[in-house]
Amino acid sequence: MKTTKKILLPENEMPEAWYNIVADMPNKPLPPLHPGTKQPINPSELEAIFGKELVKQEISTERWIEIPDEVRDLYRIYRPTPLVRASGLEKALDTPAKIYFKNESVSPVGSHKLNSAIPQAYYNKIQGIKHLTTETGAGQWGCALSVACQHFGLDLKVYMVKVSYEQKPYRKSIMQTFGAQVIPSPSNTTEAGRKILAQDPNCSGSLGIAISEAVEAAIMQPDTRYTLGSVLNHVILHQTIIGLEAEKQMQMVGDYPDVVIGCFGGGSNFSGITFPFLRHKLTGGKDIKLIAAEPASCPKLTRGTFQYDFGDTVGMTPLLPMYTLGHDFQPADIHAGGLRYHGAGTLVSQLHKDGLVDAVAIKQLDTFAAGILFARSEGIIPAPESTHAIAAAIEEALKAKVEGKEKTILFNLSGHGLIDMTAYDKYNSGEMTNFEVTDDYIKETVGRLEKILK
Ligand SMILES: *Cc1c(COP(=O)(O)O)cnc(C)c1O
């Protein structure tokens, strides 16, 4: 008998609430601190930066948070997303393991980012906010937010890392098509940008710098709020729709994963696919392994330190307790732009510290080898970020083969790579390289952190 290839959840079974893992965490996350006073920040202070309802979600301890109808209506454009049995990949690997992936690449912007862009735009809109600001690296978050803002009639300013703005023009075109204003960062439109340009007029920018600019722009202008596409608790909350759907789809085929895997930038797609399953471990004693797949060149979970750190480069954001490489760590210019971030979100950091989440670091060439095997066996070209999850899934499947054990593996395909073909060109022509990070460099950037946690 043929196995089912695509497991489709009926539209009327799309989850009606997001899952907040804080309710079930054995050790609750430490509070964010004010960057000036270093004291726990008052939620009302966060409301100067973020929408009110989003701040409420950021600190919520409620287990389930209802998804508004307006958000569910927009989700229906591409959700529920398919769960797919990677039968082609299983065959190529000749493994006894069963491999499934959740296909988030079917969203209109090609990644999972829209899952949080829609509610973030919605909550700001109903609060009466008129303008949003944000930053974007490779452009996936900016694209997602431009779609959501266009829908809700919000004006959007995106600070895009200059090197991406120049080298990856297509995502800029997508944002502009949806009506967003895209500004290469560092720019002379903010104090933070001007300061950096004064020191280095040719600075090609970084995610940390772009965040500083977008936060400043939100604080300085009326009716304006800032939004972030990863790291924060409310973003992770929205992304749990991925795992909640996958949980139902696994049930539909009478299966359950032994291992759940996601690639790791700030943690939103990883948390999205894994947290609903982790809840079975926390509350029902299920034996399940969760693996965050990060780039070897930006190894915050495997080689970073657990400490309070800023989310940006300049030090304007609240201090968050996280696994970090230090906020002035400069990640190598790998093609998985969405994974080039110095820190991990607070929730995953605490869970990793408590031994509930595992992490692996994967070298760039290995990720592309995995991506190409996946493309050829499943017919989808994965995003360079997603290839990290694929590489980790392949490793687990090959382990099962050596051990001659059956095993069920689930990973998240966070996006497709159709706008990242320059990266595949580099790999195919043999020009791509790995990047090593020395212990000395990590020691240096981590050493510059103020030791708030002793
Ligand atoms: C942004 C992005 C990531 C990394 O961000 P997380 O918050 O860690 O999920 C991974 N994959 C794709 C396709 C992305 O766009």
PDBQT file of the ligand as one rigid body, heavy atoms in Angstrom, charges set to zero:
ROOT
HETATM    1  C1  LIG A 501      13.687  34.306   9.380  1.00  0.00    +0.000 C 
HETATM    2  C2  LIG A 501      13.792  32.922   8.941  1.00  0.00    +0.000 A 
HETATM    3  C3  LIG A 501      14.383  31.944   9.768  1.00  0.00    +0.000 A 
HETATM    4  C4  LIG A 501      15.005  32.230  11.089  1.00  0.00    +0.000 C 
HETATM    5  O1  LIG A 501      14.216  32.839  12.043  1.00  0.00    +0.000 OA
HETATM    6  P1  LIG A 501      13.592  32.063  13.301  1.00  0.00    +0.000 P 
HETATM    7  O2  LIG A 501      12.945  33.138  14.081  1.00  0.00    +0.000 OA
HETATM    8  O3  LIG A 501      14.719  31.431  14.040  1.00  0.00    +0.000 OA
HETATM    9  O4  LIG A 501      12.643  31.087  12.780  1.00  0.00    +0.000 OA
HETATM   10  C5  LIG A 501      14.399  30.637   9.302  1.00  0.00    +0.000 A 
HETATM   11  N1  LIG A 501      13.902  30.301   8.105  1.00  0.00    +0.000 NA
HETATM   12  C6  LIG A 501      13.346  31.219   7.275  1.00  0.00    +0.000 A 
HETATM   13  C7  LIG A 501      12.832  30.782   5.950  1.00  0.00    +0.000 C 
HETATM   14  C8  LIG A 501      13.270  32.549   7.678  1.00  0.00    +0.000 A 
HETATM   15  O5  LIG A 501      12.709  33.453   6.878  1.00  0.00    +0.000 OA
ENDROOT
TORSDOF 0
